[in-house]
Amino acid sequence: MANARQLYGCNFEIFGKVQGVSFRKYTEKQSKQLGIRGWVMNTKHGTVQGELEGTGEQLQQMKSWLQTKGSPESHIEKTSFSDLRQISKYHFDNFSIRE
């Protein structure tokens, strides 16, 4: 298992009914509960994408949430995650919704 203090980053994109269903708001809430930093935004082609930073365990929990839960009204068809990359420090101060 990786060093528990090691930080990682990854990008994600979520496909399905994920816009107009408070997906970004719920993603922000879940990220803050897990202590993850990064951002989330809607794309012009109907998906939601963003970037996550945290420990391996935090990111695993968040990826699972993004794949199986999302917001109550969402319908997740497909999720795409970049490979985890080791980072030496956080690049974001918190988790935010980008317009």
Gaussian input, Z-matrix of N, CA and C with variables (Angstrom, degrees):
# hf/3-21g

backbone

0 1
 N
 C     1     B1
 C     2     B2     1     A1
 N     3     B3     2     A2     1     D1
 C     4     B4     3     A3     2     D2
 C     5     B5     4     A4     3     D3
 N     6     B6     5     A5     4     D4
 C     7     B7     6     A6     5     D5
 C     8     B8     7     A7     6     D6
 N     9     B9     8     A8     7     D7
 C    10    B10     9     A9     8     D8
 C    11    B11    10    A10     9     D9
 N    12    B12    11    A11    10    D10
 C    13    B13    12    A12    11    D11
 C    14    B14    13    A13    12    D12
 N    15    B15    14    A14    13    D13
 C    16    B16    15    A15    14    D14
 C    17    B17    16    A16    15    D15
 N    18    B18    17    A17    16    D16
 C    19    B19    18    A18    17    D17
 C    20    B20    19    A19    18    D18
 N    21    B21    20    A20    19    D19
 C    22    B22    21    A21    20    D20
 C    23    B23    22    A22    21    D21
 N    24    B24    23    A23    22    D22
 C    25    B25    24    A24    23    D23
 C    26    B26    25    A25    24    D24
 N    27    B27    26    A26    25    D25
 C    28    B28    27    A27    26    D26
 C    29    B29    28    A28    27    D27
 N    30    B30    29    A29    28    D28
 C    31    B31    30    A30    29    D29
 C    32    B32    31    A31    30    D30
 N    33    B33    32    A32    31    D31
 C    34    B34    33    A33    32    D32
 C    35    B35    34    A34    33    D33
 N    36    B36    35    A35    34    D34
 C    37    B37    36    A36    35    D35
 C    38    B38    37    A37    36    D36
 N    39    B39    38    A38    37    D37
 C    40    B40    39    A39    38    D38
 C    41    B41    40    A40    39    D39
 N    42    B42    41    A41    40    D40
 C    43    B43    42    A42    41    D41
 C    44    B44    43    A43    42    D42
 N    45    B45    44    A44    43    D43
 C    46    B46    45    A45    44    D44
 C    47    B47    46    A46    45    D45
 N    48    B48    47    A47    46    D46
 C    49    B49    48    A48    47    D47
 C    50    B50    49    A49    48    D48
 N    51    B51    50    A50    49    D49
 C    52    B52    51    A51    50    D50
 C    53    B53    52    A52    51    D51
 N    54    B54    53    A53    52    D52
 C    55    B55    54    A54    53    D53
 C    56    B56    55    A55    54    D54
 N    57    B57    56    A56    55    D55
 C    58    B58    57    A57    56    D56
 C    59    B59    58    A58    57    D57
 N    60    B60    59    A59    58    D58
 C    61    B61    60    A60    59    D59
 C    62    B62    61    A61    60    D60
 N    63    B63    62    A62    61    D61
 C    64    B64    63    A63    62    D62
 C    65    B65    64    A64    63    D63
 N    66    B66    65    A65    64    D64
 C    67    B67    66    A66    65    D65
 C    68    B68    67    A67    66    D66
 N    69    B69    68    A68    67    D67
 C    70    B70    69    A69    68    D68
 C    71    B71    70    A70    69    D69
 N    72    B72    71    A71    70    D70
 C    73    B73    72    A72    71    D71
 C    74    B74    73    A73    72    D72
 N    75    B75    74    A74    73    D73
 C    76    B76    75    A75    74    D74
 C    77    B77    76    A76    75    D75
 N    78    B78    77    A77    76    D76
 C    79    B79    78    A78    77    D77
 C    80    B80    79    A79    78    D78
 N    81    B81    80    A80    79    D79
 C    82    B82    81    A81    80    D80
 C    83    B83    82    A82    81    D81
 N    84    B84    83    A83    82    D82
 C    85    B85    84    A84    83    D83
 C    86    B86    85    A85    84    D84
 N    87    B87    86    A86    85    D85
 C    88    B88    87    A87    86    D86
 C    89    B89    88    A88    87    D87
 N    90    B90    89    A89    88    D88
 C    91    B91    90    A90    89    D89
 C    92    B92    91    A91    90    D90
 N    93    B93    92    A92    91    D91
 C    94    B94    93    A93    92    D92
 C    95    B95    94    A94    93    D93
 N    96    B96    95    A95    94    D94
 C    97    B97    96    A96    95    D95
 C    98    B98    97    A97    96    D96
 N    99    B99    98    A98    97    D97
 C   100   B100    99    A99    98    D98
 C   101   B101   100   A100    99    D99
 N   102   B102   101   A101   100   D100
 C   103   B103   102   A102   101   D101
 C   104   B104   103   A103   102   D102
 N   105   B105   104   A104   103   D103
 C   106   B106   105   A105   104   D104
 C   107   B107   106   A106   105   D105
 N   108   B108   107   A107   106   D106
 C   109   B109   108   A108   107   D107
 C   110   B110   109   A109   108   D108
 N   111   B111   110   A110   109   D109
 C   112   B112   111   A111   110   D110
 C   113   B113   112   A112   111   D111
 N   114   B114   113   A113   112   D112
 C   115   B115   114   A114   113   D113
 C   116   B116   115   A115   114   D114
 N   117   B117   116   A116   115   D115
 C   118   B118   117   A117   116   D116
 C   119   B119   118   A118   117   D117
 N   120   B120   119   A119   118   D118
 C   121   B121   120   A120   119   D119
 C   122   B122   121   A121   120   D120
 N   123   B123   122   A122   121   D121
 C   124   B124   123   A123   122   D122
 C   125   B125   124   A124   123   D123
 N   126   B126   125   A125   124   D124
 C   127   B127   126   A126   125   D125
 C   128   B128   127   A127   126   D126
 N   129   B129   128   A128   127   D127
 C   130   B130   129   A129   128   D128
 C   131   B131   130   A130   129   D129
 N   132   B132   131   A131   130   D130
 C   133   B133   132   A132   131   D131
 C   134   B134   133   A133   132   D132
 N   135   B135   134   A134   133   D133
 C   136   B136   135   A135   134   D134
 C   137   B137   136   A136   135   D135
 N   138   B138   137   A137   136   D136
 C   139   B139   138   A138   137   D137
 C   140   B140   139   A139   138   D138
 N   141   B141   140   A140   139   D139
 C   142   B142   141   A141   140   D140
 C   143   B143   142   A142   141   D141
 N   144   B144   143   A143   142   D142
 C   145   B145   144   A144   143   D143
 C   146   B146   145   A145   144   D144
 N   147   B147   146   A146   145   D145
 C   148   B148   147   A147   146   D146
 C   149   B149   148   A148   147   D147
 N   150   B150   149   A149   148   D148
 C   151   B151   150   A150   149   D149
 C   152   B152   151   A151   150   D150
 N   153   B153   152   A152   151   D151
 C   154   B154   153   A153   152   D152
 C   155   B155   154   A154   153   D153
 N   156   B156   155   A155   154   D154
 C   157   B157   156   A156   155   D155
 C   158   B158   157   A157   156   D156
 N   159   B159   158   A158   157   D157
 C   160   B160   159   A159   158   D158
 C   161   B161   160   A160   159   D159
 N   162   B162   161   A161   160   D160
 C   163   B163   162   A162   161   D161
 C   164   B164   163   A163   162   D162
 N   165   B165   164   A164   163   D163
 C   166   B166   165   A165   164   D164
 C   167   B167   166   A166   165   D165
 N   168   B168   167   A167   166   D166
 C   169   B169   168   A168   167   D167
 C   170   B170   169   A169   168   D168
 N   171   B171   170   A170   169   D169
 C   172   B172   171   A171   170   D170
 C   173   B173   172   A172   171   D171
 N   174   B174   173   A173   172   D172
 C   175   B175   174   A174   173   D173
 C   176   B176   175   A175   174   D174
 N   177   B177   176   A176   175   D175
 C   178   B178   177   A177   176   D176
 C   179   B179   178   A178   177   D177
 N   180   B180   179   A179   178   D178
 C   181   B181   180   A180   179   D179
 C   182   B182   181   A181   180   D180
 N   183   B183   182   A182   181   D181
 C   184   B184   183   A183   182   D182
 C   185   B185   184   A184   183   D183
 N   186   B186   185   A185   184   D184
 C   187   B187   186   A186   185   D185
 C   188   B188   187   A187   186   D186
 N   189   B189   188   A188   187   D187
 C   190   B190   189   A189   188   D188
 C   191   B191   190   A190   189   D189
 N   192   B192   191   A191   190   D190
 C   193   B193   192   A192   191   D191
 C   194   B194   193   A193   192   D192
 N   195   B195   194   A194   193   D193
 C   196   B196   195   A195   194   D194
 C   197   B197   196   A196   195   D195
 N   198   B198   197   A197   196   D196
 C   199   B199   198   A198   197   D197
 C   200   B200   199   A199   198   D198
 N   201   B201   200   A200   199   D199
 C   202   B202   201   A201   200   D200
 C   203   B203   202   A202   201   D201
 N   204   B204   203   A203   202   D202
 C   205   B205   204   A204   203   D203
 C   206   B206   205   A205   204   D204
 N   207   B207   206   A206   205   D205
 C   208   B208   207   A207   206   D206
 C   209   B209   208   A208   207   D207
 N   210   B210   209   A209   208   D208
 C   211   B211   210   A210   209   D209
 C   212   B212   211   A211   210   D210
 N   213   B213   212   A212   211   D211
 C   214   B214   213   A213   212   D212
 C   215   B215   214   A214   213   D213
 N   216   B216   215   A215   214   D214
 C   217   B217   216   A216   215   D215
 C   218   B218   217   A217   216   D216
 N   219   B219   218   A218   217   D217
 C   220   B220   219   A219   218   D218
 C   221   B221   220   A220   219   D219
 N   222   B222   221   A221   220   D220
 C   223   B223   222   A222   221   D221
 C   224   B224   223   A223   222   D222
 N   225   B225   224   A224   223   D223
 C   226   B226   225   A225   224   D224
 C   227   B227   226   A226   225   D225
 N   228   B228   227   A227   226   D226
 C   229   B229   228   A228   227   D227
 C   230   B230   229   A229   228   D228
 N   231   B231   230   A230   229   D229
 C   232   B232   231   A231   230   D230
 C   233   B233   232   A232   231   D231
 N   234   B234   233   A233   232   D232
 C   235   B235   234   A234   233   D233
 C   236   B236   235   A235   234   D234
 N   237   B237   236   A236   235   D235
 C   238   B238   237   A237   236   D236
 C   239   B239   238   A238   237   D237
 N   240   B240   239   A239   238   D238
 C   241   B241   240   A240   239   D239
 C   242   B242   241   A241   240   D240
 N   243   B243   242   A242   241   D241
 C   244   B244   243   A243   242   D242
 C   245   B245   244   A244   243   D243
 N   246   B246   245   A245   244   D244
 C   247   B247   246   A246   245   D245
 C   248   B248   247   A247   246   D246
 N   249   B249   248   A248   247   D247
 C   250   B250   249   A249   248   D248
 C   251   B251   250   A250   249   D249
 N   252   B252   251   A251   250   D250
 C   253   B253   252   A252   251   D251
 C   254   B254   253   A253   252   D252
 N   255   B255   254   A254   253   D253
 C   256   B256   255   A255   254   D254
 C   257   B257   256   A256   255   D255
 N   258   B258   257   A257   256   D256
 C   259   B259   258   A258   257   D257
 C   260   B260   259   A259   258   D258
 N   261   B261   260   A260   259   D259
 C   262   B262   261   A261   260   D260
 C   263   B263   262   A262   261   D261
 N   264   B264   263   A263   262   D262
 C   265   B265   264   A264   263   D263
 C   266   B266   265   A265   264   D264
 N   267   B267   266   A266   265   D265
 C   268   B268   267   A267   266   D266
 C   269   B269   268   A268   267   D267
 N   270   B270   269   A269   268   D268
 C   271   B271   270   A270   269   D269
 C   272   B272   271   A271   270   D270
 N   273   B273   272   A272   271   D271
 C   274   B274   273   A273   272   D272
 C   275   B275   274   A274   273   D273
 N   276   B276   275   A275   274   D274
 C   277   B277   276   A276   275   D275
 C   278   B278   277   A277   276   D276
 N   279   B279   278   A278   277   D277
 C   280   B280   279   A279   278   D278
 C   281   B281   280   A280   279   D279
 N   282   B282   281   A281   280   D280
 C   283   B283   282   A282   281   D281
 C   284   B284   283   A283   282   D282
 N   285   B285   284   A284   283   D283
 C   286   B286   285   A285   284   D284
 C   287   B287   286   A286   285   D285
 N   288   B288   287   A287   286   D286
 C   289   B289   288   A288   287   D287
 C   290   B290   289   A289   288   D288
 N   291   B291   290   A290   289   D289
 C   292   B292   291   A291   290   D290
 C   293   B293   292   A292   291   D291
 N   294   B294   293   A293   292   D292
 C   295   B295   294   A294   293   D293
 C   296   B296   295   A295   294   D294

   B1=1.4746
   B2=1.5279
   B3=1.2999
   B4=1.4686
   B5=1.5259
   B6=1.2915
   B7=1.4652
   B8=1.5295
   B9=1.3162
   B10=1.4651
   B11=1.5248
   B12=1.3450
   B13=1.4547
   B14=1.5201
   B15=1.3360
   B16=1.4631
   B17=1.5257
   B18=1.3115
   B19=1.4578
   B20=1.5242
   B21=1.3224
   B22=1.4581
   B23=1.5217
   B24=1.3070
   B25=1.4547
   B26=1.5117
   B27=1.3264
   B28=1.4594
   B29=1.5160
   B30=1.3182
   B31=1.4577
   B32=1.5223
   B33=1.3335
   B34=1.4588
   B35=1.5186
   B36=1.3347
   B37=1.4614
   B38=1.5173
   B39=1.3360
   B40=1.4635
   B41=1.5281
   B42=1.3359
   B43=1.4604
   B44=1.5241
   B45=1.3207
   B46=1.4591
   B47=1.5145
   B48=1.3366
   B49=1.4692
   B50=1.5345
   B51=1.3359
   B52=1.4603
   B53=1.5317
   B54=1.3297
   B55=1.4681
   B56=1.5255
   B57=1.3431
   B58=1.4648
   B59=1.5133
   B60=1.3353
   B61=1.4707
   B62=1.5303
   B63=1.3390
   B64=1.4809
   B65=1.5261
   B66=1.3307
   B67=1.4662
   B68=1.5248
   B69=1.3291
   B70=1.4684
   B71=1.5230
   B72=1.3414
   B73=1.4684
   B74=1.5302
   B75=1.3235
   B76=1.4696
   B77=1.5263
   B78=1.3339
   B79=1.4664
   B80=1.5209
   B81=1.3249
   B82=1.4700
   B83=1.5342
   B84=1.3213
   B85=1.4712
   B86=1.5356
   B87=1.3297
   B88=1.4648
   B89=1.5219
   B90=1.3251
   B91=1.4718
   B92=1.5163
   B93=1.3282
   B94=1.4603
   B95=1.5325
   B96=1.3304
   B97=1.4697
   B98=1.5238
   B99=1.3353
   B100=1.4635
   B101=1.5284
   B102=1.3361
   B103=1.4620
   B104=1.5226
   B105=1.3294
   B106=1.4587
   B107=1.5221
   B108=1.3294
   B109=1.4616
   B110=1.5240
   B111=1.3389
   B112=1.4563
   B113=1.5085
   B114=1.3400
   B115=1.4683
   B116=1.5279
   B117=1.3373
   B118=1.4667
   B119=1.5296
   B120=1.3365
   B121=1.4640
   B122=1.5273
   B123=1.3446
   B124=1.4549
   B125=1.5281
   B126=1.3285
   B127=1.4592
   B128=1.5247
   B129=1.3271
   B130=1.4682
   B131=1.5251
   B132=1.3386
   B133=1.4658
   B134=1.5264
   B135=1.3456
   B136=1.4636
   B137=1.5112
   B138=1.3249
   B139=1.4570
   B140=1.5224
   B141=1.3242
   B142=1.4649
   B143=1.5211
   B144=1.3313
   B145=1.4616
   B146=1.5058
   B147=1.3217
   B148=1.4488
   B149=1.5118
   B150=1.3217
   B151=1.4554
   B152=1.5234
   B153=1.3261
   B154=1.4624
   B155=1.5153
   B156=1.3316
   B157=1.4609
   B158=1.5169
   B159=1.3256
   B160=1.4590
   B161=1.5150
   B162=1.3260
   B163=1.4581
   B164=1.5298
   B165=1.3135
   B166=1.4555
   B167=1.5154
   B168=1.3240
   B169=1.4727
   B170=1.5217
   B171=1.3323
   B172=1.4657
   B173=1.5306
   B174=1.3275
   B175=1.4653
   B176=1.5189
   B177=1.3316
   B178=1.4603
   B179=1.5284
   B180=1.3395
   B181=1.4682
   B182=1.5287
   B183=1.3229
   B184=1.4636
   B185=1.5162
   B186=1.3313
   B187=1.4651
   B188=1.5274
   B189=1.3221
   B190=1.4624
   B191=1.5291
   B192=1.3360
   B193=1.4705
   B194=1.5290
   B195=1.3275
   B196=1.4702
   B197=1.5361
   B198=1.3294
   B199=1.4623
   B200=1.5252
   B201=1.3332
   B202=1.4691
   B203=1.5236
   B204=1.3302
   B205=1.4651
   B206=1.5318
   B207=1.3294
   B208=1.4586
   B209=1.5171
   B210=1.3145
   B211=1.4662
   B212=1.5262
   B213=1.3523
   B214=1.4790
   B215=1.5273
   B216=1.3304
   B217=1.4701
   B218=1.5252
   B219=1.3240
   B220=1.4649
   B221=1.5255
   B222=1.3360
   B223=1.4636
   B224=1.5231
   B225=1.3204
   B226=1.4586
   B227=1.5203
   B228=1.3330
   B229=1.4617
   B230=1.5192
   B231=1.3256
   B232=1.4638
   B233=1.5224
   B234=1.3226
   B235=1.4616
   B236=1.5221
   B237=1.3180
   B238=1.4538
   B239=1.5237
   B240=1.3262
   B241=1.4627
   B242=1.5198
   B243=1.3272
   B244=1.4605
   B245=1.5234
   B246=1.3132
   B247=1.4608
   B248=1.5233
   B249=1.3340
   B250=1.4665
   B251=1.5232
   B252=1.3180
   B253=1.4597
   B254=1.5148
   B255=1.3236
   B256=1.4606
   B257=1.5249
   B258=1.3190
   B259=1.4623
   B260=1.5306
   B261=1.3221
   B262=1.4715
   B263=1.5215
   B264=1.3549
   B265=1.4639
   B266=1.5218
   B267=1.3292
   B268=1.4591
   B269=1.5274
   B270=1.3260
   B271=1.4629
   B272=1.5320
   B273=1.3341
   B274=1.4675
   B275=1.5232
   B276=1.3257
   B277=1.4667
   B278=1.5283
   B279=1.3297
   B280=1.4668
   B281=1.5428
   B282=1.3194
   B283=1.4599
   B284=1.5197
   B285=1.3207
   B286=1.4571
   B287=1.5149
   B288=1.3356
   B289=1.4595
   B290=1.5168
   B291=1.3186
   B292=1.4670
   B293=1.5172
   B294=1.3140
   B295=1.4810
   B296=1.5121
   A1=109.09
   A2=115.27
   A3=120.15
   A4=110.34
   A5=115.32
   A6=122.48
   A7=109.20
   A8=117.09
   A9=121.39
   A10=112.48
   A11=117.18
   A12=120.09
   A13=112.62
   A14=116.08
   A15=120.11
   A16=109.80
   A17=116.08
   A18=121.47
   A19=110.42
   A20=113.72
   A21=120.88
   A22=109.26
   A23=114.96
   A24=121.12
   A25=109.03
   A26=116.56
   A27=120.60
   A28=109.01
   A29=114.83
   A30=121.92
   A31=107.98
   A32=115.69
   A33=119.14
   A34=110.57
   A35=114.84
   A36=121.99
   A37=106.93
   A38=114.98
   A39=121.54
   A40=107.84
   A41=115.74
   A42=122.18
   A43=109.64
   A44=116.64
   A45=122.35
   A46=109.82
   A47=115.14
   A48=120.19
   A49=106.24
   A50=115.78
   A51=120.66
   A52=112.94
   A53=116.78
   A54=119.59
   A55=108.62
   A56=115.19
   A57=120.21
   A58=112.98
   A59=117.30
   A60=121.69
   A61=110.94
   A62=117.31
   A63=123.85
   A64=113.02
   A65=117.02
   A66=120.16
   A67=111.59
   A68=116.99
   A69=119.88
   A70=111.59
   A71=116.39
   A72=120.27
   A73=111.01
   A74=116.93
   A75=120.46
   A76=111.27
   A77=116.73
   A78=120.42
   A79=110.20
   A80=116.37
   A81=120.59
   A82=110.06
   A83=117.28
   A84=121.76
   A85=110.86
   A86=116.95
   A87=121.30
   A88=110.79
   A89=116.72
   A90=120.53
   A91=111.34
   A92=116.19
   A93=120.04
   A94=110.86
   A95=117.45
   A96=120.35
   A97=110.75
   A98=116.95
   A99=121.16
   A100=112.97
   A101=117.05
   A102=120.21
   A103=113.32
   A104=116.32
   A105=121.83
   A106=110.12
   A107=115.59
   A108=120.95
   A109=109.14
   A110=115.37
   A111=120.16
   A112=111.17
   A113=115.98
   A114=120.50
   A115=109.91
   A116=114.27
   A117=122.06
   A118=107.51
   A119=116.74
   A120=120.61
   A121=110.42
   A122=115.40
   A123=121.04
   A124=108.37
   A125=116.24
   A126=120.31
   A127=108.99
   A128=115.83
   A129=118.94
   A130=112.44
   A131=118.23
   A132=119.69
   A133=113.12
   A134=116.54
   A135=120.38
   A136=116.82
   A137=116.89
   A138=119.47
   A139=109.48
   A140=115.45
   A141=122.03
   A142=106.08
   A143=116.65
   A144=118.82
   A145=110.26
   A146=114.83
   A147=118.79
   A148=112.13
   A149=113.41
   A150=121.47
   A151=108.04
   A152=115.80
   A153=122.70
   A154=110.03
   A155=116.53
   A156=122.09
   A157=109.18
   A158=116.07
   A159=120.74
   A160=109.66
   A161=116.62
   A162=120.68
   A163=108.90
   A164=115.96
   A165=119.96
   A166=112.72
   A167=116.25
   A168=120.21
   A169=111.42
   A170=116.89
   A171=119.97
   A172=110.72
   A173=116.43
   A174=119.86
   A175=110.84
   A176=118.44
   A177=121.05
   A178=110.27
   A179=116.53
   A180=120.27
   A181=111.18
   A182=116.97
   A183=120.55
   A184=111.19
   A185=117.19
   A186=119.95
   A187=110.15
   A188=116.37
   A189=120.46
   A190=110.62
   A191=116.27
   A192=121.17
   A193=110.34
   A194=116.97
   A195=121.00
   A196=111.70
   A197=116.95
   A198=120.68
   A199=112.61
   A200=117.12
   A201=119.17
   A202=115.28
   A203=118.93
   A204=120.44
   A205=112.11
   A206=116.22
   A207=119.15
   A208=110.70
   A209=116.23
   A210=119.41
   A211=109.00
   A212=116.87
   A213=119.96
   A214=113.93
   A215=118.36
   A216=121.36
   A217=113.12
   A218=117.40
   A219=119.34
   A220=111.31
   A221=114.92
   A222=121.85
   A223=106.16
   A224=116.76
   A225=122.35
   A226=109.24
   A227=116.38
   A228=120.85
   A229=111.80
   A230=116.79
   A231=120.34
   A232=108.43
   A233=115.94
   A234=120.83
   A235=108.47
   A236=115.42
   A237=121.37
   A238=108.11
   A239=116.46
   A240=121.82
   A241=109.44
   A242=116.93
   A243=120.05
   A244=108.17
   A245=116.71
   A246=120.64
   A247=109.04
   A248=116.66
   A249=120.50
   A250=108.98
   A251=115.82
   A252=120.29
   A253=108.19
   A254=116.44
   A255=119.75
   A256=109.12
   A257=115.35
   A258=120.49
   A259=108.13
   A260=116.33
   A261=120.00
   A262=111.92
   A263=116.52
   A264=120.30
   A265=108.45
   A266=115.50
   A267=120.27
   A268=110.22
   A269=116.12
   A270=121.80
   A271=111.10
   A272=116.75
   A273=121.70
   A274=109.15
   A275=116.51
   A276=121.52
   A277=112.29
   A278=116.26
   A279=120.35
   A280=107.66
   A281=116.69
   A282=121.11
   A283=107.36
   A284=117.73
   A285=120.14
   A286=112.01
   A287=114.52
   A288=122.42
   A289=106.97
   A290=116.69
   A291=121.20
   A292=109.12
   A293=115.13
   A294=120.24
   A295=110.63
   D1=145.07
   D2=-179.17
   D3=-67.09
   D4=159.19
   D5=174.91
   D6=-53.21
   D7=125.86
   D8=-175.64
   D9=-63.30
   D10=-22.86
   D11=-179.82
   D12=-91.94
   D13=-11.05
   D14=-179.57
   D15=-63.38
   D16=133.78
   D17=177.11
   D18=-95.88
   D19=146.73
   D20=178.82
   D21=-133.06
   D22=159.17
   D23=173.35
   D24=-130.39
   D25=152.40
   D26=171.75
   D27=-156.60
   D28=156.55
   D29=175.97
   D30=-104.12
   D31=156.10
   D32=178.99
   D33=-144.47
   D34=157.97
   D35=171.78
   D36=-142.51
   D37=134.56
   D38=-177.09
   D39=-116.90
   D40=130.47
   D41=-178.02
   D42=-112.43
   D43=150.60
   D44=179.18
   D45=128.15
   D46=-153.45
   D47=176.75
   D48=-87.14
   D49=86.30
   D50=-174.01
   D51=-126.18
   D52=3.09
   D53=175.01
   D54=-115.42
   D55=144.43
   D56=-177.77
   D57=76.15
   D58=16.10
   D59=-178.14
   D60=-131.04
   D61=23.71
   D62=178.53
   D63=61.50
   D64=26.05
   D65=-177.65
   D66=-61.65
   D67=-43.14
   D68=-178.96
   D69=-64.79
   D70=-41.14
   D71=-179.92
   D72=-62.51
   D73=-44.40
   D74=179.11
   D75=-67.99
   D76=-35.83
   D77=177.38
   D78=-64.26
   D79=-42.50
   D80=177.83
   D81=-61.80
   D82=-45.25
   D83=-179.30
   D84=-61.66
   D85=-45.84
   D86=-179.09
   D87=-65.37
   D88=-41.64
   D89=179.24
   D90=-61.01
   D91=-42.76
   D92=-179.62
   D93=-67.29
   D94=-36.12
   D95=177.15
   D96=-63.80
   D97=-36.22
   D98=-178.26
   D99=-86.67
   D100=-10.46
   D101=-178.99
   D102=81.97
   D103=24.36
   D104=-179.76
   D105=-91.12
   D106=143.12
   D107=175.48
   D108=-109.41
   D109=159.68
   D110=178.44
   D111=144.21
   D112=-146.07
   D113=-177.10
   D114=-158.29
   D115=164.81
   D116=177.04
   D117=-144.51
   D118=146.82
   D119=177.99
   D120=-154.27
   D121=157.65
   D122=171.28
   D123=-79.63
   D124=148.75
   D125=173.95
   D126=-107.47
   D127=164.25
   D128=-178.56
   D129=-73.66
   D130=-12.38
   D131=176.93
   D132=-102.46
   D133=24.69
   D134=168.64
   D135=85.19
   D136=9.11
   D137=178.09
   D138=-106.93
   D139=175.65
   D140=172.85
   D141=-119.48
   D142=134.46
   D143=176.86
   D144=-136.11
   D145=164.08
   D146=-179.01
   D147=-176.18
   D148=-170.03
   D149=-178.28
   D150=-136.76
   D151=139.83
   D152=-178.78
   D153=-121.69
   D154=142.97
   D155=172.76
   D156=-136.14
   D157=133.52
   D158=178.95
   D159=173.88
   D160=-169.91
   D161=176.28
   D162=-75.25
   D163=165.13
   D164=178.73
   D165=-56.47
   D166=-41.84
   D167=179.82
   D168=-66.16
   D169=-43.00
   D170=178.14
   D171=-60.60
   D172=-44.79
   D173=-178.14
   D174=-66.94
   D175=-36.89
   D176=178.20
   D177=-62.36
   D178=-43.25
   D179=178.29
   D180=-64.23
   D181=-40.66
   D182=-179.29
   D183=-69.30
   D184=-40.49
   D185=178.76
   D186=-62.07
   D187=-42.35
   D188=178.32
   D189=-60.95
   D190=-43.13
   D191=179.02
   D192=-62.05
   D193=-44.95
   D194=-179.20
   D195=-65.03
   D196=-31.62
   D197=-178.50
   D198=-80.30
   D199=-30.12
   D200=-169.88
   D201=-118.58
   D202=-20.68
   D203=-173.50
   D204=-114.54
   D205=-74.59
   D206=-175.02
   D207=66.11
   D208=-152.31
   D209=177.26
   D210=-89.65
   D211=159.65
   D212=-175.69
   D213=-55.63
   D214=-34.64
   D215=-176.23
   D216=-92.18
   D217=-5.12
   D218=-175.91
   D219=-77.89
   D220=159.71
   D221=172.24
   D222=-132.44
   D223=106.99
   D224=-175.46
   D225=-88.18
   D226=118.02
   D227=179.57
   D228=-94.06
   D229=-38.05
   D230=-175.77
   D231=-155.47
   D232=146.25
   D233=174.43
   D234=-126.52
   D235=145.44
   D236=179.32
   D237=-131.06
   D238=127.34
   D239=179.51
   D240=-125.38
   D241=137.85
   D242=172.11
   D243=-72.92
   D244=164.24
   D245=173.55
   D246=-62.51
   D247=147.11
   D248=175.31
   D249=-65.55
   D250=136.45
   D251=174.75
   D252=-119.70
   D253=136.77
   D254=177.78
   D255=-70.50
   D256=137.35
   D257=174.89
   D258=-126.59
   D259=148.36
   D260=-176.89
   D261=-85.88
   D262=-22.02
   D263=179.08
   D264=-157.35
   D265=163.77
   D266=176.51
   D267=-66.66
   D268=143.67
   D269=173.96
   D270=-101.33
   D271=-10.31
   D272=-178.60
   D273=-123.57
   D274=147.55
   D275=179.60
   D276=-82.15
   D277=-22.79
   D278=-175.97
   D279=-161.20
   D280=-161.36
   D281=174.70
   D282=-114.75
   D283=130.30
   D284=-175.23
   D285=-135.08
   D286=159.27
   D287=173.50
   D288=-96.01
   D289=124.73
   D290=177.16
   D291=-98.75
   D292=141.66
   D293=178.19
   D294=-86.51

